[in-house]
Amino acid sequence: MTRRIPRRLLPHRGALIVAPLGGVSASGRRFGPPITVDRSLVIDGVALRGTQYGREAEVTGAVYCERSAFVSIPAPDSKVTLWPGTVDEREAVVHRVERYYHPRIADLLVVLLR
């Protein structure tokens, strides 16, 4: 039997919406229905990235949440909305997902954004 991760470690409520990647076709990427993550810890930032057309802002960061928030682990290139409904709302893309297993408490997912 596993316990949930303590609330003080995942303080943000409803701060993350994930639209899992459903597939890629000639018409572009398809996304599944969005999933609102109830409990998470969001550490985000904005960095400047140079492109051939100038500089643009790029969202970076990491999100920590319980594995039980998802039916299946979100694939890289899934779309993420941080801080929905606030003035700080941002969109990012999943770069990498790491899973940490603990025998007595719930599994932890670390979702790295770009």
N, C-alpha and C positions, 0 to 999 in steps of 0.2 A: 504494500500500500504506500502510495506517495502522498505527501502533503503539498499544498499549494505554496508558491513562493510568497514570502511575507509581503504585505502591502507597502511597507516602508521602502522596499527595494524596487517596487514597480509603481511609482506614485502617480503617473499620468493616466487619466481616465479619458478614453475616446479620442486620444490625440493622434491616432494613426488609422488610415483606411488603406487597405491593400487590394488592388485589382490584379488577381493572378493572371499570368500570361497563359492564354488558351491555345495559342499556336501562331505560326507565321505563314502567310500565304503571299501570293503575288499582289494582293490588294493591301497588304500591310499586316501589322500585328493585331491579333484578336485578344480581348481580355475577358475573363470570366466575371461573374457578379462580384461587386466589391464586398470586402469583409472589414467590418469595424472591429479593431482590437480594443478590448475593454480595458486591460491593464498593461502598461508598458513603461519603459524608461527611455526617453528620447534625448539623444545628444546630437544636435545638428549644427551645421555651420554653412556659411556661404563663402565660396572662393572664386576668384577671377580666373578664367581660363582664356587663353589666346586662341583665336581661330583665324582663318584666312580673311574674315570680314571684320575683324576687330576683337574686342574683348567681350565676353559674356559671363554672367554669374552662373555658378554651378553649385548645386546643393550637395553637401557631403555630410557624412555622419554615421551614427550607428543607433540601432533601436534594439532594446532588450525586451523580450516578452516570453510568455510561457508557450511551449509547443502545442498545448491543448487549444490555443486560440485558432488554429488552422486545421482543416481536414487533411490537407497535404501541404508540405513545406513549399512556400512560394519559390518559383523558379527565378533565376536571374533574368533580368529585363522585365520583371513585373513592375507595374506602376504603383507608386506609393504617394499618398497625400498626407502631409504632416500638418498638424494643427488645423484641422478643417473647421470652417466657420469663424475663424479669427482673422485679424489683420495680418498675422504672420503666416498664413496658409501658403504652403509651398508644395511643388510636385518634384518627385525624384524617381530614380530607377534603382531597382535592387541590383547591386553589383555582385554580392556574395552572401550566402547564408551559412552560418556555422551552428551546430547543435552541440550542446553540452549536456551530458547525462549525469545525473546524480542518483544514487540508489535510494535515498530517503526523501528527497524533495522533487518537485516536478522538473521535467526537462526544460532547459533554457535555450531559446533561439536568439542568435545575434544576427541581425540583418544589417549588412553594410550597404550604404547608399552612395550613389554617385550622381 
